[in-house]
Structure formats: C-alpha cells, structure tokens
C-alpha cells in the first residue's frame, strides 16, 4: 500500500442496516469487529472453527463453525478477515477484492481496501480518526484526547437538533426560509449556550425560532 493511497483515503460512514457482513475468525480481534458492527443493524455471519465465549453467546449473529470457504463470500457486501493466520487473511482479501467486495484485514492490514478508524460516540455524534496509516497507537491516543476534551454539550446540542429537524422539514414549507432556519439551528454557539444556560433553555429558544419561521417571520434569534 503506497503512502499516497493511505493518505488520500475517502472518509465515509456506512449504512449497513439489513446488509450481509461476513467476519472470518472467532477470536478476540473478530469479537471486537462484531461488537462494533452490531449497532449498525447489519446481518452478521461469523465463520470460524472456534469462538470466544462472548461470540458463542450472541443471539443476533449467525455462526458457521468450520473453516473459511470461498463460497462464504457469495452474498457479503463487506468482509472482515480477522483470523490469527495472516496468510489466510490475505487469501480471503484477495478473493473478496476479486469480487469487488470491501474488505478489512486484521493482519496484514494493507491486504484490504477498508480500514476502521479509531472512533468514539457521544449520543448522535460520532468522531472518527485516521492517521493515514502512520500509527494505530497515535490514532487511539488522539481519540482518547478528543474524548476527554470534547464538551458533552455537543451531544446535547445534536440531540436537540435531531429531535427538531423533522418538525422543521414538515412544517416550514418555504424552501429558503427552511434552509435559513436549519442553518441557524446548526450554529456551533448553541453548544456554548448549553454550557452556560442548560439544554432546557436552548430547547425553548430553538422552539421559539421554529415557531417564528412557521409563522413567516425571521429566523434570526435574539442573542
């Protein structure tokens, strides 16, 4: 994998709900992959001769207790090669890439074409970090630093905004007024105001702004 390719990666979030995802391997690495995948709503199949106790207990995944077969790739839209055999992982990746299937490889990582970033969540907010392949340890350290310093008010702000966006789309019919309102509701200083006055105060201010827009009045808020 060239340095140019790793540094030019395209950042993206995937909607995997209902889609078939294959994980090959049943150890600790595969378990971490599955734990991250479960909340996505994907249909997860794990192929391995052995499973960790936690993987063996999970009810919402399909387990196939045997070695990998090429036919396992038939329906998968995303593959994680997470066995403890780098040669097997590389073979799985080569077969998957021949089928144009996005593939993440535990080792050797450059055998695949998809890398899972260090990330953390605060409510609706998800922060993902890539160092362009320079260092997984540095990515984890940066994640911990951001997780420690990012104000919790951002999660509160996005929760309030998410709860109101549908109402704005449904009730503010004028497209230009709706765009102005959504832009105003998305301003970063709402998070600052939450820290100063609390989420309940900001919720009321947002609701007043929405009501003004519904009644055909301006969307500028009072400071």
Buried (B, 14 or more C-beta within 10 A) or exposed (E): EEEEEBEEBEEEEEEBEEBBBBBBBBBEBBBBBBEEBEEBEBBBBBBBEEBBEEBEEBEEBEBBEEEBEEEBBEEBBBBBBBBBBBEBBBBBBEBBBEEEBBBBBBBBBBBBBBBBBBBBEBEEBEBBBBBBBEEEEEBEBBBEEBBEEBEEBBBBBBBBBEEBEEEBEEEBEEEEBBEBBBEBBEEEEBBBBBBEEEBEEBBEBBEEBBEBBBEEEEBEBEE
